[in-house]
Amino acid sequence: MEKLGLWFKKCVYAVLFCGALPLLLWLWSKETAAIISLPVPDLPYIGLFLVLLGTGLIFSAMWGLWFKGKGLPMNAYPPKFYVKTGAYRLFRHPIYIGAIVVCVGLSLYFRSASGLWLVSPLFCILITMYVLGFEREVMEQHFSESIQAHQPLFSLPDNTTRTLQLSQKWGILIVVFGSWLLIYECFIYFGIPKDAFFSEITVDSRIPLIESSVIFYNLLYPMAIILPFILKNHQQGRAFVLDSFVGMAVIFYCYLTIPAVLNYQAVSSDHFFAKWILWGRAVDGETGSLPSFHVFWALICYRYYKLQFSAWKLPLAVLTFLTIVSCLTTKNHTLLDVVTGILAYLLTIYRQPIYLRLLKGCERISNSWREWHFGRVRIINHGFYAAIGGFCGFMIMGYFLPEQLWVLYAIGIAGFVGAGLWAQLVEGSHLLLRPFGYYGSVIGVAVVIGAIALFSDIQVWYLTAIAALAASPIQFWGRFRCLVQGCCHGKPTEIAGICFHHPKSRVNKLAGWKGVNLYPTQFYSIAANFFTFFILWRFVTLEMPLSFITGMYLILNGAFRFVEESLRGEPQTPYFLGMRVYQWLALLSIVAGMFCTMSPSGTLAYGSLNLTLWLNGSIYFCIILFAYGIDFPKSNVRFSRLTQE
């Protein structure tokens, strides 16, 4: 009977991943075709080749798992033996990579803009989320030592001083610059967006055009291509790959959220150098300029060439300086492009000390509990963080709906009432009489929005879109409250984290982990909501449909939340079918978001921030402060106490 049950579970797993998921992606692509209007290259044969390549990679990996691993390609039911040969000699996750390649190939073959620019990138993100939030933990439980020893060709080198082989250097070149070129050219191919602005400032017009400086500008290309081959050991290769991908993440995020473009200055000369500049512009474009990748790669080259040829430090520094200046004197970049390119480099190189500084700040906040008593009433300082978030959310919704203040109050109050009722079902106890749960707020807001739309002339998608925009700053500030209160905390870890020492913290009261180094899950959520907000705001400036904004919030929030929940360590969190219940809700959020993006709707209308809105925002600040930061510690009445004594 037990074997029959296991067989049934495996069948369900196979149907979901091999049947339901591809159908869902196809439906998603089909129903969002009218929304995504970006161009698609006419490359059907390349698309067909990618489909065949991806399919071959998938079946090759499955064959290896069946015959070498003695099992099926199911991470929930891993094979008996870890496989390192065949497709796994090239990639750590060849089945997933093959699936992404097939998705891109089909989109190219059928010239589906939504498939290529919406479904494929998000499919890649969701696969990464699934690996980080579930599969990695399962695989480490079964094959911890084998995973550490596995070093595929296209993978991050380990942190050792072993000599870097020529094949590995080629792998680094292909992975780093292949990924960069592909994504960069996508931004160039998109063309100038409708919400674009020129990055040129007054100073740029005073910088002369020096055509011969294109020599230094173009010298960067061979230097960058050669760079992987001068690296000596795995440690250097690892550092270069990490620096490159962190820098790409920073700069591509800026391209996604800041629609700055170049206003190319005309080059009228017939000189060879002038033609060289024009040729470069012909294969490049006005987009993808701020921050400047040219500046970033020039500084990266200097960093690693200097490491190998320390005696040539000064000439390398001069060459790097001339390369950066050439970005201005060829008029291929503006001063803002160059400055932000330098900032992107500094942020990349000093990411670890910056990150540790941020964690130290979070740790100080997590141990900053303060409370003030006025008779039977207690005010706790963490309530002010929630109140700031509530104020920001109220103002954002009010900006788009300035004449309907009652709607803002109704949505806002429904949010924290729903959060309170939800948490009573999941976490409520004699110790926690007034906890709050995120998914309860989502349900509460959804119910009230439905009622408002039913009994008024306000579109339901308009309300969901402004609520989605408000949600990220509300959660951003709300996580600071979590730090002080000690809720939503991580599980113990050996990597950089935060320690909770205050006796009132839930980490100490409920989990018993006083002074233990924990995953900084609250900080992860703060960062996720920060980045999500500006992506959503870009959708507003692009005049994307209301339902699309709503759906993208649910997808991005669900993806980030799925990974975050895998690192959480709250003892009161229930499990269901091998995962935390909140991970299942995160998956449900993603699927709901997909269906939201398929629905037709209008666009947001810009409003204003008038004095009445500011005053009501202040009133709402006080309401949230009372709900999240004021309680009656001596009472045992339900909802009376925020925390245990």
Secondary structure as GFF3:
##gff-version 3
##sequence-region A 1 645
A	DSSP	alpha_helix	2	15	.	.	.	ID=ss1
A	DSSP	pi_helix	16	20	.	.	.	ID=ss2
A	DSSP	alpha_helix	21	31	.	.	.	ID=ss3
A	DSSP	alpha_helix	44	67	.	.	.	ID=ss4
A	DSSP	three_ten_helix	86	89	.	.	.	ID=ss5
A	DSSP	alpha_helix	94	109	.	.	.	ID=ss6
A	DSSP	alpha_helix	113	114	.	.	.	ID=ss7
A	DSSP	pi_helix	115	119	.	.	.	ID=ss8
A	DSSP	alpha_helix	120	130	.	.	.	ID=ss9
A	DSSP	pi_helix	131	135	.	.	.	ID=ss10
A	DSSP	alpha_helix	136	149	.	.	.	ID=ss11
A	DSSP	alpha_helix	166	190	.	.	.	ID=ss12
A	DSSP	beta_strand	197	198	.	.	.	ID=ss13
A	DSSP	alpha_helix	202	206	.	.	.	ID=ss14
A	DSSP	three_ten_helix	211	213	.	.	.	ID=ss15
A	DSSP	alpha_helix	214	230	.	.	.	ID=ss16
A	DSSP	alpha_helix	234	257	.	.	.	ID=ss17
A	DSSP	beta_strand	260	261	.	.	.	ID=ss18
A	DSSP	alpha_helix	272	283	.	.	.	ID=ss19
A	DSSP	alpha_helix	293	308	.	.	.	ID=ss20
A	DSSP	three_ten_helix	310	312	.	.	.	ID=ss21
A	DSSP	alpha_helix	313	329	.	.	.	ID=ss22
A	DSSP	alpha_helix	335	349	.	.	.	ID=ss23
A	DSSP	alpha_helix	351	366	.	.	.	ID=ss24
A	DSSP	beta_strand	371	374	.	.	.	ID=ss25
A	DSSP	beta_strand	377	380	.	.	.	ID=ss26
A	DSSP	alpha_helix	382	400	.	.	.	ID=ss27
A	DSSP	alpha_helix	405	426	.	.	.	ID=ss28
A	DSSP	alpha_helix	438	455	.	.	.	ID=ss29
A	DSSP	alpha_helix	460	485	.	.	.	ID=ss30
A	DSSP	alpha_helix	506	506	.	.	.	ID=ss31
A	DSSP	pi_helix	507	511	.	.	.	ID=ss32
A	DSSP	alpha_helix	521	541	.	.	.	ID=ss33
A	DSSP	alpha_helix	546	566	.	.	.	ID=ss34
A	DSSP	beta_strand	575	576	.	.	.	ID=ss35
A	DSSP	beta_strand	579	580	.	.	.	ID=ss36
A	DSSP	alpha_helix	581	597	.	.	.	ID=ss37
A	DSSP	alpha_helix	611	629	.	.	.	ID=ss38
A	DSSP	beta_strand	630	631	.	.	.	ID=ss39
###
